Amino acid sequence: MNSTRPPVLVVGAGPAGLVAALTLLQNGIPVRIIDKDPNPRIGQRGSGIMPRTLELFNFLNVPEVNDLGKVPPMVRAYKPGTFEIVREAWVAPNSEPTPAIPYRHKAMGQQLLDVILRRHLQRFSCSVELGELCSFEQSDEGVTAVLAKNGELETFDTKWIIGADGGKSVVRKQLGLTFLGVTRDDFRFITGDIRLTGVGLDRSYWHQFGKFQERSVSLRPTDEIGEDGWQFFLYHCDFDLTKVAQSEELIFEIITSLIPTELTFNKLVWASEYRANIRMANKFGEGRVYVVGDAAHVHSPTAGQGLNSSVQDAFNLGWKLALVDKGLADKSLLETYTAERLPVISEMLDITTLFLNHAISSGLGHTSIRRGPIIFMLGVNCRFSSIVLDEFVTPNEERPINAYGVLDEGHLEAGDRAPDAPNLLQVGSGESDQKTLFGLYRPWLHTVLVFVPSLEDSSPVLGALEAYDKSVVQSAVILPSSTPVTPVASPADLVLVDQESHAHSAYLVEAGQMKVFVIRPDGVVGAIVHGAEGVKKYFSGIFLDV
């Protein structure tokens, strides 16, 4: 095999494929990424970006998603044929940021998200190529892929393939994975982007007109399309939906019939028919080939979980694949990708289907259903994983898996999302500097947080960490707020004073207590242990013998 070739081929350049590629590139792993269409996707599809996903974009140093994303507006539903308001509601709890949870639910169309992620790929001299996977064969040493490019076939030798090629995934089919589930013909609609203006159509609201169980339209304002831009949904049209989706004239006609005001249509940007497809693969990889995102699971859009789950798949796989490819971890680490993500996705399908059924039975469009904080995905966990370690929790093999979880800021276990904490004062590095915990977490690093009453207490843990590769493990000693802020000498990468006790509060560390947390590259608490021996035990399940 030509060693100069990228060791990873990513098939598909939607958000899952782009995040997989960016995660690997930031880990120093060269990537080749191909797509049948090398241009960014058109449209606002997958526009809900949840707080948990915004955290991952922060770890990837992609701040534009949060900076440019908009908080979804309140939904206004009207009496049919009028502007009489019958209901106002947020599509999700309108929670304010906290020290431990700094991000809010945002909206950003996939088109803009793709553009942002592609720009970050270009920083690593990587761009999306026009190409299509025809077939592949794998062995213990690598994978040989046959690609179609510009009407010609290319044979490409690589070490790994990540299939991010959607619900009709060639990678999944070639692997022989099952994709069991149902197609729901009782929930069909047309969605797309449109540019229009209307007298009295306030762009500070998400509007819903008509009767959902008969015929209705919802319009979400989005300046990404233009100052007159809207994402639209047409429900229960008593027409041939496939025909309507292909006709600008019919779409304009139906919307005009439902909105009781004078409308000016400027452009239909994009439209497509949609029906609820609820399926998942039996496993998410085999050998040297893996699937992420829609290639692994598809479902109802009624809770905005699809794109977010896809990004989280890619991030989970990415950091593990990087360690294996570098020779720092055994290939068995990759088995935990399916083991950790399959229960999460299974519960996600149940949740989105529950919302779908409620939308149908209640006669409300999915934009009008108030969803609980579970959709923010902050409770998603892998407490059941074989590679997490918690010395503060009594093992209970009979405890049911609750992979989606419910965020409980009074409880934290290994396998949970790691909280943020601001206003940490760095000392011992010349000038004092303010840090946040989320500012430390990166997709190539395990971060060991050593909470200790005094700096001297951290010595055994820091001594144990000297055995590990500094390029993939960093240490941060966290001292209580009462600690004098004076220059100190320490082998730790960072010494931080928790000035306002946000870190101690979020990580449930009591005064005078020593507690060590190992935060994985994906922002998951990998371990909660008492000291050096626990740290070594955790890393023995991640790294090859040191």
C-alpha positions, 0 to 999 in steps of 0.5 A, spaced: 500 500 500 502 506 498 504 510 505 503 517 502 495 516 500 491 518 506 489 512 511 482 514 511 476 515 505 470 518 507 464 517 503 459 523 503 460 530 505 454 532 509 455 534 516 457 527 518 462 526 513 465 533 514 465 532 522 468 525 521 474 528 516 475 534 521 476 530 527 481 526 524 485 532 520 485 535 527 488 529 530 493 529 525 490 523 520 490 525 513 483 524 509 480 523 503 473 525 502 468 524 496 461 526 494 457 525 488 455 532 488 462 536 491 458 542 492 454 544 499 447 541 500 442 546 498 437 548 503 435 549 510 434 541 512 436 539 519 436 546 521 436 545 529 442 545 532 442 542 539 446 545 545 450 538 546 452 539 538 454 546 539 459 543 545 462 539 540 463 544 535 466 548 540 471 542 541 473 542 534 474 550 534 468 551 529 465 557 533 461 560 527 456 555 528 454 558 535 455 565 533 451 565 526 446 560 529 439 563 531 435 562 537 428 559 533 423 564 534 416 563 537 411 559 533 404 562 532 398 558 530 392 562 527 385 560 526 384 557 519 383 563 514 385 569 519 390 572 523 387 571 529 392 567 534 390 561 537 396 559 540 403 561 541 409 556 544 416 555 543 418 549 539 423 547 545 424 550 552 427 557 552 433 556 557 438 561 558 445 559 558 448 557 565 456 556 567 455 548 566 451 549 560 453 555 556 450 553 549 442 554 547 438 551 542 440 554 535 437 554 528 442 553 522 441 550 515 445 545 513 447 549 507 451 554 511 453 549 516 456 545 510 460 551 507 463 553 514 465 546 515 468 545 508 472 552 510 475 549 516 477 542 512 481 547 507 485 549 513 488 542 513 489 542 505 483 538 504 477 539 500 471 535 497 472 531 491 467 529 486 467 521 486 462 516 488 464 509 491 462 503 487 465 497 491 470 495 496 474 489 499 477 489 505 483 485 509 486 485 515 491 490 512 487 495 509 481 496 504 481 497 496 475 501 494 473 502 486 471 509 485 467 513 479 470 519 477 468 523 471 466 517 468 472 513 469 474 508 475 479 509 480 482 504 484 484 507 491 488 503 497 486 506 504 486 503 511 479 505 513 473 507 510 467 511 513 460 511 510 457 518 511 453 517 504 446 517 507 440 513 507 441 509 501 448 508 503 453 504 498 457 503 504 452 500 509 449 495 503 456 493 501 458 491 508 451 487 508 448 490 514 441 490 515 437 496 515 430 494 519 424 499 520 418 502 517 416 507 512 410 511 515 405 513 509 401 517 515 406 522 515 408 526 509 409 533 507 413 538 502 419 542 505 423 547 502 426 554 502 422 560 499 423 567 498 416 571 499 413 577 503 406 578 505 403 584 509 402 583 516 407 577 516 412 578 522 419 575 521 420 575 528 415 569 529 414 562 526 407 562 523 403 556 522 396 557 518 391 552 516 389 545 519 394 540 520 390 534 519 387 537 513 392 542 509 397 547 513 403 551 512 408 553 517 413 558 515 420 559 519 424 566 517 431 565 516 436 570 513 440 565 510 436 565 504 435 572 504 431 578 508 425 575 505 427 568 506 423 562 509 423 555 510 416 552 509 413 545 511 406 543 507 402 538 510 396 534 508 395 537 502 390 533 498 394 533 492 399 528 489 405 530 493 410 528 488 407 532 483 406 538 488 414 538 490 416 539 483 411 545 481 413 552 483 406 554 481 402 549 485 406 550 491 405 558 490 398 556 489 397 552 496 401 557 500 396 563 497 390 559 499 392 558 506 395 565 508 390 570 509 394 576 506 397 579 500 403 575 498 409 577 493 413 570 491 420 572 489 423 565 488 422 558 490 429 556 492 428 548 493 423 543 495 422 536 496 417 531 498 418 527 505 415 521 508 417 519 515 422 513 514 424 510 521 430 505 520 437 503 523 443 498 522 444 492 526 451 495 527 455 501 525 461 497 522 465 491 521 473 490 520 476 497 517 469 500 514 464 504 518 457 508 517 455 514 521 449 518 520 443 517 515 447 511 513 446 508 520 440 510 522 434 515 519 428 517 523 422 522 523 424 529 524 419 531 529 424 532 534 430 535 531 435 529 532 438 527 526 443 531 524 445 532 531 446 524 532 450 524 526 455 529 528 455 525 535 456 519 531 462 522 527 465 525 533 465 518 537 468 514 531 473 520 529 477 520 536 478 512 536 480 511 529 485 516 530 488 513 536 488 506 533 491 509 526 497 512 530 498 505 533 496 508 540 490 504 541 488 497 539 483 496 534 478 493 539 477 500 541 473 501 535 468 496 537 466 501 542 463 505 537 457 501 535 457 499 543 456 506 545 452 509 539 447 503 538 443 504 545 443 512 544 440 511 537 435 506 539 432 510 544 433 516 539 428 513 534 423 511 540 423 519 542 422 521 535 417 516 533 413 518 540 413 526 537 411 523 531 405 520 533 403 525 538 403 530 532 399 526 528 394 524 533 393 531 536 392 534 529 398 539 531 404 540 526 411 538 529 413 545 529 407 546 534 409 541 539 412 543 545 418 539 546 422 537 553 429 539 554 431 531 553 431 534 545 437 538 547 441 531 548 445 533 554 443 527 558 445 522 552 450 518 556 454 511 555 455 509 562 454 502 560 460 502 556 466 497 557 471 503 557 468 508 562 470 507 569 467 510 575 470 508 582 464 512 586 458 508 583 457 501 585 457 497 579 450 494 578 449 489 572 441 489 573 441 497 572 437 498 565 440 502 560 438 509 559 442 512 554 438 518 552 438 520 560 435 526 563 440 531 565 441 532 572 446 537 575 446 534 581 448 527 579 454 526 575 457 519 573 463 516 568 459 516 561 456 522 562 457 529 558 462 533 561 460 540 564 463 546 563 466 551 568 468 559 566 472 563 570 478 559 572 484 563 573 491 560 570 497 560 575 504 559 574 505 560 567 507 568 567 501 572 566 495 570 570 489 568 564 482 566 565 480 559 562 474 555 561 474 547 561 470 547 555 476 551 552 481 546 554 477 540 551 480 538 544 478 532 539 485 529 540 486 530 547 484 526 554 484 531 559 485 529 566 482 534 571 485 533 578 481 536 583 485 537 590 485 541 596 492 543 595 497 543 589 502 538 593 496 533 593 496 532 585 503 529 585 502 522 585 497 523 579 501 527 575 507 522 576 503 517 573 501 521 567 508 522 565 508 515 562 503 517 557 504 521 550 503 528 551 500 529 544 494 525 546 493 527 554 494 533 558 493 535 565 489 540 569 490 541 576 484 545 579 485 548 586 479 551 590 477 558 590 481 559 597 488 558 594 492 564 594 494 566 586 501 566 586 506 563 581 507 555 582 512 550 579 508 544 577 509 538 572 501 539 570 500 542 563 495 547 567 494 549 574 487 553 575 484 556 581 476 555 581 475 562 583 468 562 583 467 554 585 463 553 578 468 547 576 467 544 583 459 545 583 459 542 576 463 536 578 460 535 585 467 536 588 466 537 596 471 542 599 477 538 601 476 532 597 480 529 592 477 527 585 480 525 579 476 526 572 478 524 565 475 527 560 475 524 553 476 527 546 468 527 545 467 531 551 464 525 555 467 523 562 471 517 561 473 516 568 471 518 575 477 516 580 480 517 587 487 517 584 493 515 580 491 507 580 484 509 577 487 513 572 492 508 570 486 503 570 482 507 565 488 508 560 489 501 560 482 500 557 484 506 552 491 505 550 496 500 548 501 498 554 506 503 556 
